[in-house]
Amino acid sequence: MDSFELFKALKEQGYIKKEREKLWWPKSGTFEVVVGAILTQQAKWEKVEKSLTNLRDKNLLNLDSIANLNAEELAQLIKPSGFYNTKAKKLKKLCQNILEEFECFENFVLHVSRDWLLSQKGIGEESADGILCYACKKEVMVVDSYTNRLVKKFGYEFDSYGELQEWLVSGIESNIEKINKLYGKDMDLNVVYARFHGKIVEFCKENRRGKDVDVSDLNI
């Protein structure tokens, strides 16, 4: 099996859901993704949505507002996401650093690098790649615990995030023409990676068996 076969099998099962956005992550291409990438660490997305709604209702869901917001007030607004004091400090500092380095979100999208994101406190590889893929629309494949769990069911184990990511990317890039045929049109790699990650997450959530995942429906 290569990652293209996994991609194809997930697509044939109807993942991702039709009502989802083109890039799967809600509000993709906006600053909300940056906030969500921090808040979703060790938190269920449903909890993150409550935090985002709190910020949105106060008209604070933007780069300048969070950078200038009192950390204690920010912590209370994002409380549903858990670890709120720590996340508030990380999020506020990240926003301040974005303004200092890039001046605005639009410049951040155009010029931010993976290395810069990884140099920020509280941002690991998954969060950095999530921001690059979904906020900045870069050709980056996101790897998460669902991905690792799923490929292990097929006997694939990797020593690092980077090795698993390389395996996923290799199968997609070497079969992009087949993917274009599956969709009946030329697909941007950013969209393919975003939807691949989305397919994996949705499949794993819907086929959970405790901490395990049932892959019997995937014809691979």
C-alpha positions in Angstrom: 0.0 0.0 0.0 1.1 3.6 -0.6 -0.6 6.7 0.5 -2.5 7.2 -2.8 -4.3 3.8 -2.2 -5.3 5.1 1.2 -6.5 8.4 -0.2 -8.5 6.6 -2.9 -10.1 4.2 -0.5 -11.2 7.1 1.8 -12.6 9.0 -1.1 -14.6 6.0 -2.2 -16.1 5.7 1.3 -17.4 9.3 0.9 -14.9 11.2 3.0 -14.9 14.1 3.4 -18.5 15.3 3.9 -19.9 17.4 1.1 -21.0 20.2 3.4 -17.4 20.8 4.5 -15.4 23.7 3.1 -13.0 23.1 0.1 -10.0 22.9 2.4 -12.0 21.0 5.1 -10.9 23.2 8.1 -13.6 25.8 9.0 -12.8 29.3 7.8 -9.8 28.1 5.9 -7.6 31.0 4.6 -8.4 33.2 7.6 -6.9 34.2 10.9 -9.3 32.0 12.7 -7.2 29.0 11.6 -4.2 30.3 13.5 -6.3 30.7 16.7 -7.9 27.3 16.2 -4.5 25.6 15.6 -3.4 26.7 19.1 -6.7 26.1 20.9 -7.2 22.6 19.4 -4.0 21.3 21.1 -5.2 18.6 23.6 -8.8 19.7 23.1 -11.8 18.5 21.1 -12.9 20.7 18.3 -16.4 21.2 19.8 -14.7 22.9 22.7 -12.6 25.0 20.4 -15.7 26.2 18.6 -17.1 27.5 21.8 -13.9 29.5 22.5 -14.0 30.9 18.9 -17.6 31.9 19.3 -16.7 33.7 22.6 -14.1 35.7 20.8 -16.3 36.3 17.8 -19.2 37.5 19.9 -16.8 40.1 21.5 -15.5 41.1 18.0 -12.0 40.0 19.2 -11.3 37.3 16.7 -8.7 39.2 14.8 -4.9 39.6 15.0 -4.7 43.1 16.5 -7.3 42.5 19.1 -5.8 39.3 20.5 -2.3 40.8 20.4 -3.5 43.7 22.6 -6.0 41.9 24.8 -5.3 41.4 28.5 -4.1 37.8 28.9 -6.5 37.1 31.8 -9.5 38.2 29.8 -8.3 36.2 26.8 -7.9 33.1 29.1 -11.5 33.4 30.2 -12.8 33.7 26.7 -11.0 30.6 25.5 -11.7 28.6 28.7 -13.8 25.9 27.0 -10.7 24.7 25.2 -8.9 23.8 28.4 -5.3 24.8 29.5 -6.7 28.3 28.9 -4.1 30.2 30.9 -1.2 28.6 29.0 -2.9 28.8 25.7 -3.8 32.5 26.3 -0.2 33.4 26.8 1.0 31.4 23.8 -1.7 32.9 21.5 -1.2 36.4 22.7 2.6 36.2 22.2 2.2 34.6 18.8 -0.1 37.4 17.6 2.3 40.0 18.9 5.2 38.3 17.1 3.2 38.1 13.9 2.5 41.8 14.0 6.2 42.6 14.8 7.6 40.4 12.1 4.9 40.7 9.3 2.8 43.7 10.3 -0.5 42.1 9.2 -2.1 38.7 8.6 -2.0 39.1 4.8 1.9 39.5 4.9 2.1 36.6 7.3 0.2 34.4 4.9 2.6 35.3 2.1 5.9 35.2 3.8 5.8 33.0 6.9 8.0 29.9 6.9 7.8 26.6 8.7 11.0 27.4 10.6 9.6 30.7 11.9 6.5 29.0 13.1 8.5 26.3 14.8 10.5 28.9 16.6 7.4 30.2 18.3 6.6 28.9 21.8 3.8 26.4 21.8 3.9 25.6 18.1 5.0 22.1 17.2 5.1 20.4 13.8 1.4 19.6 13.6 0.3 23.1 14.6 2.8 24.7 12.2 1.7 22.5 9.3 -1.9 23.1 10.1 -1.4 26.8 9.9 0.6 26.6 6.7 -1.9 24.3 5.0 -5.2 25.7 6.2 -4.5 29.4 7.0 -1.8 30.1 4.4 -2.9 27.6 1.7 0.6 26.1 1.3 1.3 22.7 -0.2 1.8 21.0 3.2 0.5 17.7 4.5 -0.6 17.7 8.1 0.2 14.7 10.2 -1.7 14.0 13.5 -2.4 11.2 15.9 -5.3 10.0 13.7 -2.9 9.6 10.8 -0.4 7.6 12.8 -3.1 5.4 14.2 -4.6 4.7 10.8 -1.4 3.7 9.0 -0.4 1.5 11.9 -3.5 -0.6 11.2 -1.9 -1.5 7.8 1.5 -2.4 9.4 3.2 0.9 8.7 5.2 2.5 11.6 7.5 5.5 11.4 10.1 6.8 13.7 9.2 10.4 13.3 6.6 12.9 12.2 8.8 13.8 9.2 9.1 10.2 8.0 5.3 9.7 8.1 4.8 13.0 6.4 7.3 12.1 3.7 5.5 8.8 3.1 2.1 10.5 2.7 3.5 13.2 0.4 5.4 10.7 -1.8 2.3 8.6 -2.6 0.3 11.7 -3.5 2.9 13.5 -5.6 3.7 10.4 -7.6 0.0 9.8 -8.4 -1.3 13.3 -8.9 -2.5 12.5 -12.4 -4.6 9.6 -11.0 -6.0 11.9 -8.3 -7.0 14.4 -11.0 -8.8 11.6 -12.8 -10.7 10.7 -9.6 -12.0 14.3 -9.3 -12.4 14.9 -13.0 -10.3 18.0 -12.9 -6.8 19.3 -12.1 -6.3 19.5 -8.3 -4.1 21.9 -6.5 -1.7 20.0 -4.2 -2.8 22.3 -1.3 -6.4 21.2 -1.7 -5.4 17.5 -2.0 -3.3 17.6 1.2 -6.0 19.5 3.0 -8.7 17.0 1.9 -6.5 14.0 2.6 -6.0 15.1 6.1 -9.7 15.8 6.5 -10.6 12.4 5.1 -8.3 10.7 7.7 -9.7 12.6 10.6 -13.3 12.1 9.6 -12.8 8.4 9.0 -11.0 7.8 12.3 -13.6 9.7 14.3 -16.5 7.8 12.7 -14.8 4.4 13.0 -13.4 4.5 16.5 -13.4 1.5 18.7 -12.1 2.9 21.9 -8.5 3.9 21.2 -8.5 1.7 18.1 -9.8 2.3 14.7 -11.8 -0.2 12.5 -10.5 -0.3 9.0 -12.6 -3.2 7.8 -14.6 -0.9 5.4 -11.5 0.2 3.6 -10.9 -1.9 0.6 -7.1 -1.8 0.5 
